[in-house]
Amino acid sequence: MDVTAGRGRCGVGVEAGEVTWVRVRGEMDPVGARTLRRALLEALERPGTREVAVDLRELVFCDSAGLNALLVARLVAVAGGRVLRLVAPGRQVTRLLEITGADCVFTVGDR
């Protein structure tokens, strides 16, 4: 699945497997956040998925709606015994995670 949302500013792509990759690019706004939330929840509900890796390297901006989508997905992952990890967030996204304290609840890495 590869979807563009929010006036074409945000794209979400999903590559399913034992580790499902959700790749996010562009600028996350409320419309894009709904698309992201839906993609993350579908990935977490997919049979056989034990981990969802969210590739943020091409996400240049994320607002509070995008952060909320990530936090909701994390709660669903934990409740289902699955792992949700963030991969390669850029400077703006890293700063958002830090100032909100969300960096303490996510596993964040380069790969």
Biopython code that builds the backbone (N, CA, C, O; Angstrom):
import numpy as np
from Bio.PDB.StructureBuilder import StructureBuilder

atoms = [
    (1, "MET", "N", (0.853, -1.177, 0.000)),
    (1, "MET", "CA", (0.000, 0.000, 0.000)),
    (1, "MET", "C", (0.893, 1.232, 0.000)),
    (1, "MET", "O", (1.846, 1.316, 0.775)),
    (2, "ASP", "N", (0.588, 2.169, -0.855)),
    (2, "ASP", "CA", (1.290, 3.446, -0.872)),
    (2, "ASP", "C", (0.229, 4.514, -1.064)),
    (2, "ASP", "O", (-0.409, 4.590, -2.114)),
    (3, "VAL", "N", (0.047, 5.338, -0.044)),
    (3, "VAL", "CA", (-1.034, 6.318, -0.041)),
    (3, "VAL", "C", (-0.457, 7.703, 0.186)),
    (3, "VAL", "O", (0.433, 7.879, 1.017)),
    (4, "THR", "N", (-0.955, 8.680, -0.542)),
    (4, "THR", "CA", (-0.596, 10.072, -0.305)),
    (4, "THR", "C", (-1.821, 10.764, 0.269)),
    (4, "THR", "O", (-2.934, 10.588, -0.228)),
    (5, "ALA", "N", (-1.610, 11.555, 1.320)),
    (5, "ALA", "CA", (-2.735, 12.206, 2.003)),
    (5, "ALA", "C", (-2.405, 13.659, 2.290)),
    (5, "ALA", "O", (-1.265, 14.096, 2.131)),
    (6, "GLY", "N", (-3.413, 14.396, 2.714)),
    (6, "GLY", "CA", (-3.209, 15.773, 3.155)),
    (6, "GLY", "C", (-2.705, 16.682, 2.059)),
    (6, "GLY", "O", (-1.629, 17.268, 2.177)),
    (7, "ARG", "N", (-3.480, 16.803, 0.987)),
    (7, "ARG", "CA", (-3.106, 17.643, -0.150)),
    (7, "ARG", "C", (-1.785, 17.201, -0.768)),
    (7, "ARG", "O", (-1.024, 18.017, -1.289)),
    (8, "GLY", "N", (-1.525, 15.893, -0.700)),
    (8, "GLY", "CA", (-0.335, 15.349, -1.334)),
    (8, "GLY", "C", (0.956, 15.615, -0.601)),
    (8, "GLY", "O", (2.035, 15.411, -1.157)),
    (9, "ARG", "N", (0.872, 16.069, 0.641)),
    (9, "ARG", "CA", (2.087, 16.421, 1.365)),
    (9, "ARG", "C", (2.680, 15.270, 2.152)),
    (9, "ARG", "O", (3.850, 15.328, 2.531)),
    (10, "CYS", "N", (1.905, 14.221, 2.409)),
    (10, "CYS", "CA", (2.374, 13.121, 3.240)),
    (10, "CYS", "C", (2.092, 11.801, 2.538)),
    (10, "CYS", "O", (0.995, 11.582, 2.024)),
    (11, "GLY", "N", (3.073, 10.936, 2.519)),
    (11, "GLY", "CA", (2.887, 9.619, 1.924)),
    (11, "GLY", "C", (3.159, 8.535, 2.947)),
    (11, "GLY", "O", (4.039, 8.681, 3.796)),
    (12, "VAL", "N", (2.407, 7.450, 2.869)),
    (12, "VAL", "CA", (2.579, 6.315, 3.770)),
    (12, "VAL", "C", (2.627, 5.057, 2.912)),
    (12, "VAL", "O", (1.705, 4.792, 2.141)),
    (13, "GLY", "N", (3.697, 4.287, 3.043)),
    (13, "GLY", "CA", (3.828, 3.029, 2.322)),
    (13, "GLY", "C", (4.010, 1.895, 3.303)),
    (13, "GLY", "O", (4.645, 2.074, 4.342)),
    (14, "VAL", "N", (3.460, 0.716, 2.993)),
    (14, "VAL", "CA", (3.536, -0.435, 3.892)),
    (14, "VAL", "C", (4.114, -1.622, 3.138)),
    (14, "VAL", "O", (3.702, -1.926, 2.018)),
    (15, "GLU", "N", (5.070, -2.286, 3.766)),
    (15, "GLU", "CA", (5.672, -3.505, 3.238)),
    (15, "GLU", "C", (5.503, -4.574, 4.310)),
    (15, "GLU", "O", (6.170, -4.533, 5.344)),
    (16, "ALA", "N", (4.610, -5.532, 4.064)),
    (16, "ALA", "CA", (4.236, -6.525, 5.075)),
    (16, "ALA", "C", (5.248, -7.658, 5.165)),
    (16, "ALA", "O", (5.929, -7.996, 4.196)),
    (17, "GLY", "N", (5.321, -8.231, 6.360)),
    (17, "GLY", "CA", (6.180, -9.374, 6.629)),
    (17, "GLY", "C", (6.199, -9.630, 8.121)),
    (17, "GLY", "O", (5.411, -9.051, 8.868)),
    (18, "GLU", "N", (7.106, -10.506, 8.558)),
    (18, "GLU", "CA", (7.235, -10.745, 9.999)),
    (18, "GLU", "C", (7.545, -9.429, 10.703)),
    (18, "GLU", "O", (7.009, -9.126, 11.770)),
    (19, "VAL", "N", (8.430, -8.657, 10.068)),
    (19, "VAL", "CA", (8.615, -7.261, 10.470)),
    (19, "VAL", "C", (7.958, -6.446, 9.366)),
    (19, "VAL", "O", (8.410, -6.462, 8.221)),
    (20, "THR", "N", (6.902, -5.742, 9.708)),
    (20, "THR", "CA", (6.201, -4.912, 8.726)),
    (20, "THR", "C", (6.788, -3.510, 8.771)),
    (20, "THR", "O", (6.896, -2.902, 9.836)),
    (21, "TRP", "N", (7.165, -3.006, 7.604)),
    (21, "TRP", "CA", (7.722, -1.662, 7.502)),
    (21, "TRP", "C", (6.640, -0.690, 7.056)),
    (21, "TRP", "O", (5.936, -0.924, 6.073)),
    (22, "VAL", "N", (6.524, 0.402, 7.799)),
    (22, "VAL", "CA", (5.641, 1.502, 7.418)),
    (22, "VAL", "C", (6.556, 2.689, 7.157)),
    (22, "VAL", "O", (7.218, 3.189, 8.066)),
    (23, "ARG", "N", (6.587, 3.132, 5.906)),
    (23, "ARG", "CA", (7.469, 4.239, 5.531)),
    (23, "ARG", "C", (6.641, 5.508, 5.373)),
    (23, "ARG", "O", (5.634, 5.533, 4.666)),
    (24, "VAL", "N", (7.090, 6.557, 6.048)),
    (24, "VAL", "CA", (6.349, 7.820, 6.060)),
    (24, "VAL", "C", (7.240, 8.889, 5.441)),
    (24, "VAL", "O", (8.427, 8.977, 5.753)),
    (25, "ARG", "N", (6.654, 9.703, 4.558)),
    (25, "ARG", "CA", (7.452, 10.747, 3.914)),
    (25, "ARG", "C", (6.642, 12.045, 3.806)),
    (25, "ARG", "O", (5.411, 12.038, 3.807)),
    (26, "GLY", "N", (7.365, 13.134, 3.715)),
    (26, "GLY", "CA", (6.715, 14.433, 3.509)),
    (26, "GLY", "C", (6.405, 15.155, 4.803)),
    (26, "GLY", "O", (7.177, 15.100, 5.760)),
    (27, "GLU", "N", (5.269, 15.830, 4.823)),
    (27, "GLU", "CA", (4.841, 16.638, 5.964)),
    (27, "GLU", "C", (3.565, 16.052, 6.554)),
    (27, "GLU", "O", (2.543, 15.962, 5.873)),
    (28, "MET", "N", (3.627, 15.656, 7.821)),
    (28, "MET", "CA", (2.487, 15.034, 8.499)),
    (28, "MET", "C", (1.546, 16.113, 9.012)),
    (28, "MET", "O", (1.937, 16.972, 9.802)),
    (29, "ASP", "N", (0.300, 16.057, 8.552)),
    (29, "ASP", "CA", (-0.754, 16.952, 9.022)),
    (29, "ASP", "C", (-1.908, 16.077, 9.515)),
    (29, "ASP", "O", (-1.795, 14.852, 9.471)),
    (30, "PRO", "N", (-3.011, 16.663, 9.981)),
    (30, "PRO", "CA", (-4.112, 15.835, 10.498)),
    (30, "PRO", "C", (-4.664, 14.814, 9.500)),
    (30, "PRO", "O", (-5.016, 13.702, 9.894)),
    (31, "VAL", "N", (-4.744, 15.168, 8.230)),
    (31, "VAL", "CA", (-5.236, 14.216, 7.228)),
    (31, "VAL", "C", (-4.243, 13.067, 7.073)),
    (31, "VAL", "O", (-4.633, 11.900, 7.055)),
    (32, "GLY", "N", (-2.978, 13.397, 6.961)),
    (32, "GLY", "CA", (-1.941, 12.369, 6.863)),
    (32, "GLY", "C", (-1.874, 11.512, 8.109)),
    (32, "GLY", "O", (-1.589, 10.317, 8.030)),
    (33, "ALA", "N", (-2.133, 12.114, 9.263)),
    (33, "ALA", "CA", (-2.103, 11.367, 10.528)),
    (33, "ALA", "C", (-3.187, 10.297, 10.556)),
    (33, "ALA", "O", (-2.967, 9.206, 11.083)),
    (34, "ARG", "N", (-4.346, 10.595, 9.999)),
    (34, "ARG", "CA", (-5.414, 9.577, 9.934)),
    (34, "ARG", "C", (-4.983, 8.411, 9.049)),
    (34, "ARG", "O", (-5.232, 7.249, 9.372)),
    (35, "THR", "N", (-4.344, 8.727, 7.942)),
    (35, "THR", "CA", (-3.841, 7.683, 7.043)),
    (35, "THR", "C", (-2.771, 6.858, 7.744)),
    (35, "THR", "O", (-2.765, 5.631, 7.647)),
    (36, "LEU", "N", (-1.871, 7.525, 8.444)),
    (36, "LEU", "CA", (-0.813, 6.829, 9.174)),
    (36, "LEU", "C", (-1.400, 5.935, 10.254)),
    (36, "LEU", "O", (-1.004, 4.776, 10.380)),
    (37, "ARG", "N", (-2.335, 6.454, 11.028)),
    (37, "ARG", "CA", (-2.949, 5.663, 12.100)),
    (37, "ARG", "C", (-3.596, 4.400, 11.539)),
    (37, "ARG", "O", (-3.420, 3.306, 12.075)),
    (38, "ARG", "N", (-4.339, 4.568, 10.462)),
    (38, "ARG", "CA", (-5.007, 3.420, 9.837)),
    (38, "ARG", "C", (-3.975, 2.387, 9.366)),
    (38, "ARG", "O", (-4.150, 1.189, 9.590)),
    (39, "ALA", "N", (-2.904, 2.848, 8.719)),
    (39, "ALA", "CA", (-1.865, 1.936, 8.225)),
    (39, "ALA", "C", (-1.173, 1.209, 9.374)),
    (39, "ALA", "O", (-0.907, 0.010, 9.282)),
    (40, "LEU", "N", (-0.882, 1.927, 10.452)),
    (40, "LEU", "CA", (-0.216, 1.306, 11.603)),
    (40, "LEU", "C", (-1.113, 0.276, 12.277)),
    (40, "LEU", "O", (-0.663, -0.820, 12.608)),
    (41, "LEU", "N", (-2.371, 0.622, 12.478)),
    (41, "LEU", "CA", (-3.287, -0.314, 13.142)),
    (41, "LEU", "C", (-3.531, -1.550, 12.287)),
    (41, "LEU", "O", (-3.608, -2.661, 12.812)),
    (42, "GLU", "N", (-3.653, -1.368, 10.975)),
    (42, "GLU", "CA", (-3.806, -2.524, 10.086)),
    (42, "GLU", "C", (-2.563, -3.407, 10.129)),
    (42, "GLU", "O", (-2.670, -4.633, 10.142)),
    (43, "ALA", "N", (-1.392, -2.789, 10.152)),
    (43, "ALA", "CA", (-0.144, -3.559, 10.215)),
    (43, "ALA", "C", (-0.051, -4.345, 11.519)),
    (43, "ALA", "O", (0.379, -5.498, 11.520)),
    (44, "LEU", "N", (-0.449, -3.730, 12.620)),
    (44, "LEU", "CA", (-0.379, -4.399, 13.923)),
    (44, "LEU", "C", (-1.396, -5.529, 14.046)),
    (44, "LEU", "O", (-1.186, -6.473, 14.809)),
    (45, "GLU", "N", (-2.485, -5.440, 13.309)),
    (45, "GLU", "CA", (-3.524, -6.474, 13.365)),
    (45, "GLU", "C", (-3.275, -7.616, 12.385)),
    (45, "GLU", "O", (-3.949, -8.644, 12.449)),
    (46, "ARG", "N", (-2.317, -7.446, 11.481)),
    (46, "ARG", "CA", (-2.046, -8.450, 10.456)),
    (46, "ARG", "C", (-1.488, -9.719, 11.103)),
    (46, "ARG", "O", (-0.519, -9.650, 11.859)),
    (47, "PRO", "N", (-2.090, -10.880, 10.813)),
    (47, "PRO", "CA", (-1.585, -12.139, 11.381)),
    (47, "PRO", "C", (-0.120, -12.378, 10.993)),
    (47, "PRO", "O", (0.275, -12.158, 9.848)),
    (48, "GLY", "N", (0.658, -12.824, 11.949)),
    (48, "GLY", "CA", (2.064, -13.119, 11.701)),
    (48, "GLY", "C", (3.001, -11.952, 11.931)),
    (48, "GLY", "O", (4.217, -12.139, 11.979)),
    (49, "THR", "N", (2.465, -10.760, 12.075)),
    (49, "THR", "CA", (3.321, -9.597, 12.327)),
    (49, "THR", "C", (3.679, -9.555, 13.801)),
    (49, "THR", "O", (2.799, -9.525, 14.661)),
    (50, "ARG", "N", (4.970, -9.551, 14.090)),
    (50, "ARG", "CA", (5.406, -9.456, 15.480)),
    (50, "ARG", "C", (6.009, -8.081, 15.781)),
    (50, "ARG", "O", (6.140, -7.678, 16.937)),
    (51, "GLU", "N", (6.371, -7.375, 14.705)),
    (51, "GLU", "CA", (7.009, -6.071, 14.877)),
    (51, "GLU", "C", (6.626, -5.155, 13.729)),
    (51, "GLU", "O", (6.514, -5.585, 12.581)),
    (52, "VAL", "N", (6.425, -3.881, 14.058)),
    (52, "VAL", "CA", (6.198, -2.858, 13.040)),
    (52, "VAL", "C", (7.300, -1.817, 13.196)),
    (52, "VAL", "O", (7.469, -1.223, 14.261)),
    (53, "ALA", "N", (8.043, -1.610, 12.119)),
    (53, "ALA", "CA", (9.103, -0.608, 12.091)),
    (53, "ALA", "C", (8.596, 0.577, 11.277)),
    (53, "ALA", "O", (8.169, 0.419, 10.133)),
    (54, "VAL", "N", (8.647, 1.753, 11.871)),
    (54, "VAL", "CA", (8.147, 2.963, 11.209)),
    (54, "VAL", "C", (9.349, 3.771, 10.731)),
    (54, "VAL", "O", (10.050, 4.391, 11.531)),
    (55, "ASP", "N", (9.578, 3.759, 9.434)),
    (55, "ASP", "CA", (10.712, 4.450, 8.827)),
    (55, "ASP", "C", (10.345, 5.920, 8.645)),
    (55, "ASP", "O", (9.483, 6.266, 7.838)),
    (56, "LEU", "N", (11.014, 6.772, 9.410)),
    (56, "LEU", "CA", (10.694, 8.204, 9.418)),
    (56, "LEU", "C", (11.748, 9.055, 8.716)),
    (56, "LEU", "O", (11.687, 10.283, 8.772)),
    (57, "ARG", "N", (12.709, 8.421, 8.059)),
    (57, "ARG", "CA", (13.835, 9.184, 7.497)),
    (57, "ARG", "C", (13.404, 10.233, 6.472)),
    (57, "ARG", "O", (14.104, 11.230, 6.295)),
    (58, "GLU", "N", (12.270, 10.036, 5.794)),
    (58, "GLU", "CA", (11.807, 11.007, 4.792)),
    (58, "GLU", "C", (10.667, 11.889, 5.298)),
    (58, "GLU", "O", (10.072, 12.645, 4.529)),
    (59, "LEU", "N", (10.367, 11.791, 6.590)),
    (59, "LEU", "CA", (9.340, 12.655, 7.183)),
    (59, "LEU", "C", (10.019, 13.942, 7.645)),
    (59, "LEU", "O", (10.846, 13.920, 8.557)),
    (60, "VAL", "N", (9.670, 15.055, 7.018)),
    (60, "VAL", "CA", (10.344, 16.318, 7.329)),
    (60, "VAL", "C", (9.611, 17.147, 8.374)),
    (60, "VAL", "O", (10.205, 18.025, 9.000)),
    (61, "PHE", "N", (8.308, 16.869, 8.567)),
    (61, "PHE", "CA", (7.538, 17.604, 9.570)),
    (61, "PHE", "C", (6.463, 16.686, 10.124)),
    (61, "PHE", "O", (5.832, 15.929, 9.387)),
    (62, "CYS", "N", (6.263, 16.764, 11.435)),
    (62, "CYS", "CA", (5.214, 15.984, 12.088)),
    (62, "CYS", "C", (4.545, 16.872, 13.127)),
    (62, "CYS", "O", (5.219, 17.470, 13.966)),
    (63, "ASP", "N", (3.213, 16.958, 13.071)),
    (63, "ASP", "CA", (2.487, 17.753, 14.061)),
    (63, "ASP", "C", (1.967, 16.847, 15.173)),
    (63, "ASP", "O", (2.275, 15.656, 15.208)),
    (64, "SER", "N", (1.183, 17.413, 16.073)),
    (64, "SER", "CA", (0.683, 16.645, 17.222)),
    (64, "SER", "C", (-0.249, 15.512, 16.796)),
    (64, "SER", "O", (-0.325, 14.491, 17.479)),
    (65, "ALA", "N", (-0.953, 15.676, 15.684)),
    (65, "ALA", "CA", (-1.828, 14.599, 15.201)),
    (65, "ALA", "C", (-1.003, 13.392, 14.767)),
    (65, "ALA", "O", (-1.391, 12.249, 15.013)),
    (66, "GLY", "N", (0.120, 13.644, 14.129)),
    (66, "GLY", "CA", (1.016, 12.552, 13.739)),
    (66, "GLY", "C", (1.609, 11.861, 14.950)),
    (66, "GLY", "O", (1.700, 10.634, 14.989)),
    (67, "LEU", "N", (2.013, 12.646, 15.940)),
    (67, "LEU", "CA", (2.542, 12.073, 17.178)),
    (67, "LEU", "C", (1.479, 11.224, 17.861)),
    (67, "LEU", "O", (1.773, 10.139, 18.362)),
    (68, "ASN", "N", (0.253, 11.715, 17.879)),
    (68, "ASN", "CA", (-0.838, 10.957, 18.487)),
    (68, "ASN", "C", (-1.050, 9.622, 17.774)),
    (68, "ASN", "O", (-1.289, 8.606, 18.426)),
    (69, "ALA", "N", (-0.965, 9.614, 16.449)),
    (69, "ALA", "CA", (-1.111, 8.362, 15.692)),
    (69, "ALA", "C", (-0.038, 7.362, 16.105)),
    (69, "ALA", "O", (-0.321, 6.173, 16.255)),
    (70, "LEU", "N", (1.185, 7.835, 16.287)),
    (70, "LEU", "CA", (2.277, 6.953, 16.717)),
    (70, "LEU", "C", (2.043, 6.438, 18.133)),
    (70, "LEU", "O", (2.272, 5.262, 18.415)),
    (71, "LEU", "N", (1.587, 7.318, 19.022)),
    (71, "LEU", "CA", (1.352, 6.914, 20.413)),
    (71, "LEU", "C", (0.208, 5.907, 20.529)),
    (71, "LEU", "O", (0.302, 4.946, 21.292)),
    (72, "VAL", "N", (-0.863, 6.122, 19.781)),
    (72, "VAL", "CA", (-1.983, 5.172, 19.792)),
    (72, "VAL", "C", (-1.507, 3.813, 19.285)),
    (72, "VAL", "O", (-1.826, 2.779, 19.871)),
    (73, "ALA", "N", (-0.746, 3.820, 18.202)),
    (73, "ALA", "CA", (-0.235, 2.560, 17.649)),
    (73, "ALA", "C", (0.682, 1.857, 18.642)),
    (73, "ALA", "O", (0.667, 0.629, 18.734)),
    (74, "ARG", "N", (1.470, 2.612, 19.376)),
    (74, "ARG", "CA", (2.341, 2.010, 20.384)),
    (74, "ARG", "C", (1.518, 1.306, 21.455)),
    (74, "ARG", "O", (1.848, 0.189, 21.853)),
    (75, "LEU", "N", (0.450, 1.947, 21.923)),
    (75, "LEU", "CA", (-0.414, 1.325, 22.937)),
    (75, "LEU", "C", (-1.030, 0.026, 22.419)),
    (75, "LEU", "O", (-1.091, -0.969, 23.141)),
    (76, "VAL", "N", (-1.482, 0.040, 21.179)),
    (76, "VAL", "CA", (-2.061, -1.159, 20.571)),
    (76, "VAL", "C", (-1.000, -2.253, 20.453)),
    (76, "VAL", "O", (-1.278, -3.424, 20.712)),
    (77, "ALA", "N", (0.212, -1.869, 20.061)),
    (77, "ALA", "CA", (1.304, -2.842, 19.938)),
    (77, "ALA", "C", (1.603, -3.498, 21.278)),
    (77, "ALA", "O", (1.693, -4.722, 21.368)),
    (78, "VAL", "N", (1.757, -2.693, 22.309)),
    (78, "VAL", "CA", (2.065, -3.216, 23.644)),
    (78, "VAL", "C", (0.946, -4.131, 24.129)),
    (78, "VAL", "O", (1.212, -5.208, 24.662)),
    (79, "ALA", "N", (-0.293, -3.713, 23.949)),
    (79, "ALA", "CA", (-1.439, -4.522, 24.392)),
    (79, "ALA", "C", (-1.491, -5.866, 23.670)),
    (79, "ALA", "O", (-1.957, -6.857, 24.233)),
    (80, "GLY", "N", (-1.017, -5.901, 22.430)),
    (80, "GLY", "CA", (-1.044, -7.131, 21.644)),
    (80, "GLY", "C", (0.242, -7.930, 21.701)),
    (80, "GLY", "O", (0.389, -8.926, 20.993)),
    (81, "GLY", "N", (1.184, -7.497, 22.549)),
    (81, "GLY", "CA", (2.448, -8.214, 22.665)),
    (81, "GLY", "C", (3.353, -8.052, 21.452)),
    (81, "GLY", "O", (4.188, -8.912, 21.171)),
    (82, "ARG", "N", (3.184, -6.955, 20.744)),
    (82, "ARG", "CA", (3.998, -6.687, 19.562)),
    (82, "ARG", "C", (4.912, -5.499, 19.820)),
    (82, "ARG", "O", (4.780, -4.800, 20.824)),
    (83, "VAL", "N", (5.827, -5.289, 18.909)),
    (83, "VAL", "CA", (6.804, -4.213, 19.038)),
    (83, "VAL", "C", (6.535, -3.170, 17.958)),
    (83, "VAL", "O", (6.299, -3.510, 16.799)),
    (84, "LEU", "N", (6.573, -1.903, 18.349)),
    (84, "LEU", "CA", (6.519, -0.790, 17.404)),
    (84, "LEU", "C", (7.780, 0.015, 17.644)),
    (84, "LEU", "O", (8.016, 0.493, 18.754)),
    (85, "ARG", "N", (8.595, 0.166, 16.604)),
    (85, "ARG", "CA", (9.813, 0.957, 16.763)),
    (85, "ARG", "C", (9.907, 2.015, 15.679)),
    (85, "ARG", "O", (9.408, 1.838, 14.567)),
    (86, "LEU", "N", (10.553, 3.112, 16.022)),
    (86, "LEU", "CA", (10.739, 4.228, 15.101)),
    (86, "LEU", "C", (12.150, 4.166, 14.540)),
    (86, "LEU", "O", (13.110, 3.932, 15.275)),
    (87, "VAL", "N", (12.271, 4.378, 13.238)),
    (87, "VAL", "CA", (13.561, 4.266, 12.571)),
    (87, "VAL", "C", (13.935, 5.597, 11.922)),
    (87, "VAL", "O", (13.169, 6.165, 11.144)),
    (88, "ALA", "N", (15.116, 6.072, 12.257)),
    (88, "ALA", "CA", (15.747, 7.224, 11.613)),
    (88, "ALA", "C", (14.889, 8.487, 11.562)),
    (88, "ALA", "O", (14.734, 9.079, 10.494)),
    (89, "PRO", "N", (14.327, 8.912, 12.702)),
    (89, "PRO", "CA", (13.584, 10.176, 12.660)),
    (89, "PRO", "C", (14.540, 11.343, 12.404)),
    (89, "PRO", "O", (15.662, 11.366, 12.909)),
    (90, "GLY", "N", (14.080, 12.296, 11.623)),
    (90, "GLY", "CA", (14.883, 13.482, 11.350)),
    (90, "GLY", "C", (14.918, 14.420, 12.548)),
    (90, "GLY", "O", (14.367, 14.128, 13.610)),
    (91, "ARG", "N", (15.565, 15.527, 12.352)),
    (91, "ARG", "CA", (15.783, 16.487, 13.440)),
    (91, "ARG", "C", (14.477, 17.021, 14.033)),
    (91, "ARG", "O", (14.329, 17.078, 15.254)),
    (92, "GLN", "N", (13.538, 17.410, 13.181)),
    (92, "GLN", "CA", (12.276, 17.978, 13.677)),
    (92, "GLN", "C", (11.468, 16.938, 14.434)),
    (92, "GLN", "O", (10.902, 17.228, 15.488)),
    (93, "VAL", "N", (11.414, 15.729, 13.898)),
    (93, "VAL", "CA", (10.651, 14.666, 14.557)),
    (93, "VAL", "C", (11.320, 14.282, 15.876)),
    (93, "VAL", "O", (10.637, 14.064, 16.877)),
    (94, "THR", "N", (12.638, 14.198, 15.881)),
    (94, "THR", "CA", (13.367, 13.895, 17.117)),
    (94, "THR", "C", (13.086, 14.954, 18.171)),
    (94, "THR", "O", (12.864, 14.632, 19.338)),
    (95, "ARG", "N", (13.094, 16.202, 17.765)),
    (95, "ARG", "CA", (12.815, 17.307, 18.701)),
    (95, "ARG", "C", (11.394, 17.200, 19.253)),
    (95, "ARG", "O", (11.181, 17.409, 20.447)),
    (96, "LEU", "N", (10.424, 16.878, 18.404)),
    (96, "LEU", "CA", (9.037, 16.699, 18.842)),
    (96, "LEU", "C", (8.955, 15.582, 19.882)),
    (96, "LEU", "O", (8.287, 15.732, 20.905)),
    (97, "LEU", "N", (9.623, 14.477, 19.624)),
    (97, "LEU", "CA", (9.630, 13.361, 20.579)),
    (97, "LEU", "C", (10.251, 13.791, 21.910)),
    (97, "LEU", "O", (9.749, 13.433, 22.975)),
    (98, "GLU", "N", (11.337, 14.554, 21.847)),
    (98, "GLU", "CA", (12.033, 14.981, 23.067)),
    (98, "GLU", "C", (11.204, 15.955, 23.901)),
    (98, "GLU", "O", (11.075, 15.774, 25.112)),
    (99, "ILE", "N", (10.642, 16.981, 23.271)),
    (99, "ILE", "CA", (9.943, 17.999, 24.070)),
    (99, "ILE", "C", (8.615, 17.500, 24.626)),
    (99, "ILE", "O", (8.087, 18.070, 25.580)),
    (100, "THR", "N", (8.076, 16.441, 24.035)),
    (100, "THR", "CA", (6.830, 15.866, 24.553)),
    (100, "THR", "C", (7.084, 14.704, 25.507)),
    (100, "THR", "O", (6.155, 14.210, 26.146)),
    (101, "GLY", "N", (8.333, 14.267, 25.606)),
    (101, "GLY", "CA", (8.658, 13.120, 26.457)),
    (101, "GLY", "C", (8.386, 11.784, 25.788)),
    (101, "GLY", "O", (8.594, 10.734, 26.397)),
    (102, "ALA", "N", (7.925, 11.807, 24.552)),
    (102, "ALA", "CA", (7.607, 10.562, 23.840)),
    (102, "ALA", "C", (8.858, 9.758, 23.509)),
    (102, "ALA", "O", (8.774, 8.557, 23.254)),
    (103, "ASP", "N", (10.020, 10.412, 23.510)),
    (103, "ASP", "CA", (11.259, 9.675, 23.241)),
    (103, "ASP", "C", (11.524, 8.612, 24.301)),
    (103, "ASP", "O", (12.273, 7.666, 24.055)),
    (104, "CYS", "N", (10.921, 8.757, 25.467)),
    (104, "CYS", "CA", (11.108, 7.793, 26.562)),
    (104, "CYS", "C", (10.230, 6.552, 26.412)),
    (104, "CYS", "O", (10.485, 5.544, 27.071)),
    (105, "VAL", "N", (9.213, 6.600, 25.572)),
    (105, "VAL", "CA", (8.309, 5.451, 25.448)),
    (105, "VAL", "C", (8.520, 4.668, 24.155)),
    (105, "VAL", "O", (8.041, 3.540, 24.034)),
    (106, "PHE", "N", (9.221, 5.244, 23.200)),
    (106, "PHE", "CA", (9.472, 4.558, 21.934)),
    (106, "PHE", "C", (10.876, 3.985, 21.896)),
    (106, "PHE", "O", (11.802, 4.526, 22.500)),
    (107, "THR", "N", (11.019, 2.886, 21.180)),
    (107, "THR", "CA", (12.336, 2.393, 20.802)),
    (107, "THR", "C", (12.676, 3.111, 19.506)),
    (107, "THR", "O", (11.942, 3.016, 18.522)),
    (108, "VAL", "N", (13.799, 3.832, 19.510)),
    (108, "VAL", "CA", (14.196, 4.620, 18.347)),
    (108, "VAL", "C", (15.590, 4.180, 17.930)),
    (108, "VAL", "O", (16.480, 4.043, 18.770)),
    (109, "GLY", "N", (15.781, 3.959, 16.634)),
    (109, "GLY", "CA", (17.092, 3.552, 16.139)),
    (109, "GLY", "C", (17.330, 4.033, 14.724)),
    (109, "GLY", "O", (16.474, 4.664, 14.104)),
    (110, "ASP", "N", (18.524, 3.716, 14.227)),
    (110, "ASP", "CA", (18.904, 4.114, 12.870)),
    (110, "ASP", "C", (18.458, 3.109, 11.815)),
    (110, "ASP", "O", (18.368, 3.445, 10.634)),
    (111, "ARG", "N", (18.174, 1.857, 12.241)),
    (111, "ARG", "CA", (17.753, 0.804, 11.296)),
    (111, "ARG", "C", (16.627, -0.004, 11.870)),
    (111, "ARG", "O", (16.141, -0.932, 11.224)),
]
sb = StructureBuilder()
sb.init_structure("model")
sb.init_model(0)
sb.init_chain("A")
sb.init_seg("    ")
for serial, (resi, resn, name, xyz) in enumerate(atoms, 1):
    if name == "N":
        sb.init_residue(resn, " ", resi, " ")
    sb.init_atom(name, np.array(xyz, "f"), 0.0, 1.0, " ", f" {name:<3s}", serial, name[0])
structure = sb.get_structure()
